[in-house]
Amino acid sequence: MPTRIGVDIGGTFTDLYQWDGRGVRVCKVPSTDPDFAGGVMSGLRALAEQCEGGRLEAGHTVVHGSTVATNALLTRRGARIGLVATKGFRDVLHIGRQNRPELYNLHVRRPPPIVQCEDCYEVDERVGADGTVVIPLDVASARRVLETIAESGVDSVAVCLLFSFLNPRHEQAIAELAAEMGLSVTLSSELLPEFREYERTSTTAVNAYVKPVARDHYERIEGECRGLGTRRLNIMQSNGGQISVRMAGREPVRTILSGPAGGVVAGLHHARLLGLKRVVTYDMGGTSTDVCLCDEDPALTTEAVIAACPIRVPMIDIHTIGAGGGSIARIDEGGALQVGPQSAGANPGPACYGRGETPTVTDANLVLGRIVPERFLGGRFPLDSAAAERAVGELATRMHCLPSDAALGIVAVADAHMTRAVKRVTAERGTDPSELALCSFGGAGALHACSLATALNMPAVIVPPNPGILSATGMLLADLIKDFSTSLPGGCLLRSGVQSRPDIYVEVSVPPALQTLREAMGDLMNQAARAVQLEGYEQDDSVLERYVDMRYQGQSHELTVPLESLTDVDRLLAPFHAEHERRFGHAARDETVQLVTARIRAVVAIEKPELPAEPAATTPVEAARIASRRVMFDAAVETPVYDRDRLQCGHEFAGPALVVEDHATTLLPREWRARVEPTLALYLWPRS
């Protein structure tokens, strides 16, 4: 099996995971904001030093989870873009929706759109709601608009015309003119051929906004990787799959949450190895915490809002909050203790890194004895305990309490934030968290996982091997996935009980809505086949999954459900009725259902790393115990410290305990037990 390397850029560290068919190598290096490519190459060279001859095996593959597009959007450091809209619709992004982001805030201010008013342009054209041309495109005026854009110094152009998802010819004509002028263009009819004008315009604009930045990053990474012998560079997507670097450069909006998506894929993979299908993945890194509900499969959404920008491309439904190891603790104007969302990042980092002075969650855990300073990053980055004590001590002075009490307060506030995040993706969506296990990873996750599970009455916690770099592992577990969609005309209406003679596949017996759906699915399947071939695979290598967005007639939002039949109306609608009942508690099976959007997902299975099951332990668990230290819970307790590298399959022990490894620490409270599984994952559960 050729060597494969997963790379994940985080806010504090860049993680790398290498699999060569024989074993695993891992590496963690500081991220290099804003030039994240520097951290990636530093990590690849560090991996090479671990290999025979000091170089990576020629012909290896790299799968890269990129935060470049994310950071460009969050920090508003994307390109200057121009928006081309139908005459009369240039202000779509500035008008937006009329819902208030904060209902009771009388002084709320929306973040400014990523397109300036002066960079929004109109062309004279109009396509009707049925896809027919009402006003032909004025080519001369379109050319003048593009010339003005080119002269103004705009780096990238977003084109979003009214009803172009039904008839893309006008957008395609504008793209041809732009190509003659050397302008980089994103067409809404190619990126997101779906209705809802504001969301489609926003998604197209975001893609254009991050495209130059992402493309430059990918081209640099690809060039330098080629110099290290890389055969293929793929990019992780937000939907849990990977695509070629060429496609990611064209549609970087699909990579906005690629790093966290890798963690979800890997977390669910390790849960399945233990026979668990219903879990919440919990990734606590240096800057943020990401949680996701996985009920057999990761929850997906097409309604994400990132940095106040709606993004409608399919992505794993990950809820992110600003709570990480580097989250800064402070006293607010009302005298209350606050933790995050501001982070110390990689530079200066927590006070214990020796460069900063502000107290963080990591500093609090160090003061509480929950981190062994000389074992941080395998001893390559020993922490400064005195600096952490000074930073937390200064905060304690302002709180009029002991440093240990201040540290406990910091951890408690961070835990409360993360507990609410888990409730957001479970209880608030009708799922009882007490029925789910918590799969914990990230450099800081296992320090807090048992506390979260206790608060939510969750029955177990899983800590996979190498939890501090699990998102990088997920890059190698992801299949190649391409999503395609198209909105259906408003008259696509069906009702259960209307038979279409499923035993005879003849057009005369098929309702018009089914015929429209068939034609749309046929077009999407052709697109999927071409895309798979462009990725270097044969059509037979892919599996096509069919979905439809449906809603009861009169509803304003829809549910995405699998498409089980194109001939039997009852079979087609049954998954929608069932999902509506599961989600909202009722289903109106006698009501008319509107088919809104047809979707195809093309999946090419990628060979995945497989580690053999570990043999049963040959030494007692005490052989893995390397030290003892005082750890503060509600009181200071003498706590054994175990080296995870020495723990073997079948080892079992009770809390309190610390389990240390190169990139993470697991905290086992007094009321919990731990067992080492054949996969070398830690299975933690509360003692009854």
N, C-alpha and C positions, 0 to 999 in steps of 0.2 A: 504493500500500500504506500503510495507516495506521501511524503511528509506534508502535513497540513498544519497551519498556524492560525489561531484565532487571536484577534487584536481588539481590545475594547478601550476606548479613551474615556476616562472619568474626569471629574472636576479636579481631583487631587492626584490620582495615579493613572498610569496607562498599564493595562494588564495584558499579558501574552500567555497563550497556552499552545504547546506544540505536541503533536501526536505523529509518530512515524511508523505505527504498526507494531512497534515493539514496546514502547513505553511513553512516558509523559515527561515533558520539561515545562517549567513555568517560570515566569519572570514578571516583576513589578517594578516600574520605574516612574519617577515623577512626571506628571503631565507638563507640557510646555506651552501654556496659554500666552499669547494667541496663536503661536505657530505650533499647532499640535502635531504636525508632521515630524518635527524634531524629536518629540517623545517616542513616536512610533518607530522611527529609525534607530533611536538609542536602544529601545527594547529589542528590536530584531538583532542588533549587533551583540547585545548582551546574551541573547539566546545562542547566537552563533559561537560565542566563546565557550558555551557549555558543550558544543558538539565536537565530534572527533575532527581534528585538524583545524579547529577554530573557525569553521565556516558551515553555513547551512547547506543541506543536501540540494544539489541542483535539481530544478524541476518541481520544487515545492509550490504549494498553493497557499495564499493568504486570504482570509476572510476578515474584513475590517468593519467593525462597528464604529460608525463615525458620529461625532458630536459637532462636526463643523457646521452643518446646516442649522442644528439646534442653537448653537451659540451665536451664530450670525443673526438669527431671528430674535433670541432673547435679549441680546445686547444692542440690537438695531445697528449692526455693523455689516449689513448686506450691501448689495449694489444699489446704485441709483437706477430706478426703473421707470419706464413709461407704460401707461395703460391706454389701450385702444379699445373704445367701446362704441356701441351703436349710438347714433345721434339721439341726444336726449337722456343718455344713461351714463354719462361720464362721472357722475357723483355717487355711483352705487356704493363704493367702499366707504365714502364719508357719511352717507346716510345710514347704511347698515340696517340692522333690525332695531325696532323701537323698544325692545325689552331693556330694563335697567339692570346693570350688573350688581348694584347694591341698592336694594329696594328702599331702604330707609335713610340713605345718605343723600341729604339735600345738596351737597356740594360735590357729588361724584363727577369725575372728569374721565372721559374715555381716552385711552392712549391714542395718539395720532396714528392714522393709517400709515402703512409702509410706503405708500405712493403719495407724493406731494400733489396738491391741487393743480399746480402749474404743469405737472407732468401727466395729467389726464387729458386724453384727446378723444375726439369723436370723428366717426366716418359716416357718410350718408349711405345707409343701406337698411334693409329691414327684412327679416324672415318671420313669417307668421307662425302661430302656435301649432299649425299642422305641418310645418316644414316647407311650405311653398314660399317662393320669393315674392314679397310684396313690393319692395323697392330694390332694384338691382344695385350692386355695389358701384359707387362712383369711383372708378379706378384712379382718375386724375386727382381727386381729393385725397384718396388714400395714399397716393404717392407723395403728395405735399405734406401730409401729416408725418409720414415716415422720414422725409427729408428734414423736417423741423426737429424730430426726435434725434436724428443722427447729429444734427448741428448743435443740439443742446448739451451733448456729452453724456447722454443716458447710456448705461452699460447693458441693459437688458430690457426686453419688451414683452409685456403680457397682452395678449389679444383675447378679449372675451365679448363676443357679439350675442345679441339676443337670439335665443332658440338655435344657436349654432350646433347644439347637440343633436338636433333633428336634421339639420342641413349644414354641413361644414364648409361648403364651397367658398363662401366669402372669406372666412378665416384662412383657408388654404391659399386664396389669391393674395391676401395681405402677406402671408408668410413668404410667398414667392418674390414679392416686391422687396421685402425686408432682406431676403437672402442676397439679392442683387446689390444691396447697400452694405452688406457685411454685418447686419444686426442680428444678435442672438434673440430668438423668439420662442415664447411658450404659448401654444394654442390651447384654449380651454376645450375645444372639440376633440383634441387628442389626449390631453391629460385627464379630463373629467367630463365626459359627455353625459352629464346628468342635469336635471332641472334644479331649481333654486338658484336664482341669479346671483344673490349676494355671496353665498357660500362658494359657488363655482368661480366667481370673480376673485374672491379672497384666496382660494387654493391656487389659482393660476398666478396671482400676483406674488404669493409666497414662493412659489417655484422659481419665478423669474428673479425674485429678490435674492435668494440664496444660491442661485445657479452659478454665477461667475466665481463666487468664493469657493463653493464645493468643487466645481470643476478644476480650479487651480490646485486645490488640495489633492484631489484624486490623481491628477496628472503628475504632480510632484511625487506622491507616494508610489505611483506605478513606475515612474522612471527610476527612482532609487531602489525599489524592490527588484526591478529587472537587473540592476547591477549586482544584487545579492543572489541572483539565480532563480528568482521567482518565475514560475511558468504562467500562473494565472492569479489575478487579483479580483476578488469579488467583494461586494459591499452588502452589509446586512441592511434589511429593510425594517420598517416599523411594523409590518404585518407578520413578522416572525420567519420570513424567508430571505434568501440571498439573491442578488442579481449581479450581472456583470458590471464592471466599473464604467463601461461605456453607457449603459442604460442609466446607472445612478447619476452620471454626469448630466444626462438629459432631464431626468426627473428627480432631483435631489429632495423634493418635498416628501418623497416616499421613504426617506431615511431619517426623518426628524427624530424619531424615538428608537433608533436602531440599536443603541447600546443596551438600554433597559429591555428591549425585546429579546435580545440574546439571553439575558438572565432568566426571563420567563420560560423560554424554550428549554434551557438547561435545568431549571428548577423542576419543571413538570416532568422532564425525562427521568431525573433521579427519583422523584416521587413514584412514578410508574414502575421503576425497578423494584420498589418496595411494595408494590401492589396497591398503591394509593392513587386514586383518580381524581379526587376532589380536594384541592389544596388552595391555599393563598400563598403566592410567592411574595417574599418580603426581602427587598434588596436595600440595605442601608450602607451607603458609601460614605465618602468624605464630605459631600456637598448636599446630597438629597437622599430621600427614601422613596422607593418605587414599590407599589403593591399592585397585585393583579389577581383576580378570581379565576381559577381554572377548574371548571366543572367538566372533567374529562378532556376538554380542549380549552386553550386560553380564550377568554372573552374578547371578541372583536368589536370595533366600533368604526363608524364613518362620520362621527359627529364630534371630533376632538376640537378643542380650542386651546391654542398654544400662543402665549404672549399676546392675548386678545385677538388672535387671528383664527377664524374658523378654517379647519382643514378637513376636507371630505374624503380623502383617500383612505382605504381600509388600513387599520392599524390595530395592534393589540391594545385592549382597553386598560391602559396603565394609569393609575392615579399617583401623581408625584407631589411630594411636599418638600419644603426646604428644611429638612431635619437630617443631619448627617454627623459624622464624627467631627467635622470642622465647623459645625454650626455654633455661632457666637452667642454666649450668654451675656445678658445685660439687664439693667434695671430701667424700666420705662418711666415715662413722666409721672405715672400714677404710683410709682414705687413698687410695681409688681415685677417679678422675675420673668423675663422673656428669653426664649431660646430659638435662634433662627428667625426668619429664613436666611439672613445674611450668613455667609460662610467665610472662614479664613482661607479656604482654598488650599492650593499647593504652595503658594507663596504669599504671605509669610507662613501660613499654616497655623495649626494650634501652637500655643505657647511652648509646649513640650518639644516642638521641633527645633527650638533654639533661635528662631528668627522673629517671632511675634510676641506680643504681650497680652493679647486678649484671651480670656478664658473660653474654652469650647467644651463640647461634650467629651471629646477625647481626653482633655485635661482633667475633667471631672472623674472619668473612669480611672485615670491614672492615680489621682489623689485617693480614690476609694480602694486602691490596691487591686483593681480588676484587670489591669494590664501589667504584664511583667516587662518593665522598660528595656531590660537588656535582651529580650527575645523579640522585640519589634522588628518586623521584616527579617526574621531569621537572624537577628543580631547585627545586621548590616546597617541599621539605622537606629541605634540606641536612643531612647527618649530622655529628655532632661526633666527629671522629677522635680527638681528644685524650682525650675521655671514654671511648671504647672502649679505647684503649691503657691508660688507668689501670685500668679494670675488669679487663681481661685480664692486665695486669701484676701486679695484686694476687694474682690466682689463680696466676700463674706463680711468684711469690715463695713461695707455699705449696707449689708443686710442685717448687721448686728447679730451675727451668729458665728458658730465655729466653721472652719473651712470644710470639715467633713459634712456638716449640715448643708452648706451651700452646694457642695458637690452632689449630695443626694437630691437636693432640690432641682439642680440642673438636669440630672438623669430623669427625675420624675416628670418634669415638664416635657422633655423630649419624648418620653414614653407615652405621655398623654396625647401628644400630637400624632404619634405613629398609631396608637390605638384607634383614634378617630379616623385615620386614613384607612385602616382595615375595615372599620365599620362602614365607611363610605362605599366600599366595593362589595360588601356582603349584606349586612343588616338593612342598609338603606335601599337595597335592590331586592329584598325579599328572600335572602339566603341567611340561614342561621349559622354564624361563625362557629358555634359549638359542634357543628357537624363536619368541620373541615380541619385538616392539619395545616400547620404553618411551615413552609419551606423557607428556611432562613439562609441568606448569603450576603455577600458584600463584606468589606473589611470590618465593619462595626456591627453587623446584624446579629451575630450570635451572642453578643454581649447583652442584648436587650430582648431577644426572642422569647425567652421563658416568661419574662415580665408581661409581654404583650399577650402571650397565650393564656396566662393566668387571668388577666383582666377580661379576656374575651371568652373564658371557659373553653378554650380549644384543647382537644384531647392529646395532641402530640406536636412536637417540633422536629423537623428534619434538618440536619446540618450536613450538606453534601461534602464530599472530598474537595479540597481546595476552594472553600467558599469565598475567599477573598478575591478570586479571579474567575468566578463562575460565569459571569457574562461573556468573558472571552471563550470559555468552554462552549457556551451556547452557539457561538458563531459556527463551530464545526458540526453542531448537531442540527443545524437549520437546512431544510431542503431549498431548492431553487423554486421560488414561487412568483407567479405573475398574475395580477388581478386585472380583470377587464369588466366594464359595465356600460350600460346604456339605459337611459330613461325611456319608458314606454309611453305612448300617447295616453291622454287623460281618459279616453273611453275604454280602457282595458278593464272591463268589469265582469265578474263571475259570481255565481251563487251556488252554494252546495245544493245537491239534489238535482241539478241539471245534468243529465247524462249525455255523454258524447260518444257512446258506443265504443268503449275502450278495446273491445275485441276486434274492431275493424279500423284499421288506420287509413281512412279515406277522408279527403278534405271536406266533402259535403256534410259529414257528421261533426265537424269541428267548429265550435263557436268562434266568432271573429277574434275575441281576445286571445284564445289559444293559438290561433293562426299567427297573430302578431307576435306572441311570445316565441313561437317556434322560429319565426324568421329572425328575430333579434338574437336568439340563442345560436342560430346557425352562423350569423355574422360574427358573434363573439368567439365562437369556436374556431373560425377561420383566422381571426386575429391572434388567438392563442397559439395556433399551430405555427403561424409565421414567427411569432415572438420566440417560441421554443427553439425553432431552427436558427434564429439569429443568435441565440445564446450558445449555439454549438451542439445542440442535442437533436435527436430524431423525434418525430411526433409520437412514435410508439413508446418513447421514454417517459412520457408525461401522462398524468392522470388528471382528467378535467372534472372539477367539482362545480355543480350548478346550483345557483341560489336565486331567489326572487325576493325583492322587498314588497311587502303587502301591507294593506291597511283596510279597515272598514271604510266604506264610502262615507265621506264627511270628516274623517279624522285628518289631522295635519301632520302626523308622524307615523312612520311605518316600522315594521319588524322584518329583519332578514331571516329567511328560513330556507332549508334545503328544498330543491325542486325534485320531487319524487315521480312526477308523471307529466307528460305532455299530451296525454290522450284522455285521462280520467279526471274530471273536474273535482270530484270528491277527494281523490288521493292528492291532488295538487294543493287543495286548500286545507287539508287536515293538519299538516304541520303548523300552519299559521294559527288556526283555532287553538291548537294545543299550546303553542308558545304564548299566545295572548292570555290564555287562562292561567298558565304558570306564572307569567310576569305580573298580571294585573288582577288575577282572581276570578275572572269571568271570560266567557267567550260567547259571542252572538252568532251562532252557527246558521241562523236563518237570514242574516243580513248579507247585503251585497259586499263583495270584497274587490278592492281595486288593486291591480297589479301595477306597481310603480316603476321598479327598476329591475332589469335582468342583469345577472352577474355570473361570470365564469372565473374560476380560480384554476390555473394550470400549475400542477405540482410535479416537479422532477425530483425523485428521491435521490439524495446524495449519500454515498457511503459514509457511515458514522463510526467514530472511535468506539471500540468495544473492549473493555477491560475484563479479564476473567474474574470469576468469583474467587474471593480470597479463602484460603483454607482456614480451618478452625484454629484458635489460638493454641500455641505450644508453650506459652509462659503465662504465669499469673498476671492479673491486671496490675499488681503492685510493681511489676517490673517496668511499667510505663510511668510510674510516679517519680518525678525528678526533684521535687522541692515541696515546701510548704510556706505559705505566706498569710499575713493577716489581711482579710478582705472585709470591707465594711458593707453590711446589709443594713438591717435596722440597728445592728451593733457589730462591733468588730469580731470576726470569727476566724480561727486558725483553719486555713483551707488548703487541701492538697492540690498540687499542680501536676497535671499529666501532660506528657509529650505525645501529641497526636500521632506522630510518625511511629511511635512504639506501640500504640494501641493496635490490637489484632481482633479479627472477627470473633465475636462471641464475648469479648470483654464486657463486663457490666459493673457499674459502680453508682454510688448514691452521692447526692449533693450534701454539703456544698463542695464544689470543685471548680477548678479552672482547667481548661484544655487549651494548650498553646500550640500554635503552628506558625509557619513562616508569615502568613498574610492575614491571620485572623486569630481571635481568642473567643472561646465559648465559655460562658458563665452558666454554671448549673447551680441554682438555688438549693437551699436545704430541703425543700419539699419535692424535689425532682430526682429522677433516676435517668441513667444513660446506658445505652447498649450500642455496641459496634456491629453494624450489619455486614453481610458478605460483600457488599459494594464499598465498604469502609465508610459509609455514611454513618453519622451519629443519629440515633433515634432516641429522643428525649420525651419523657412523659411524667406527669405529676403522680406522686405516690398517693394512693387512696387512704 
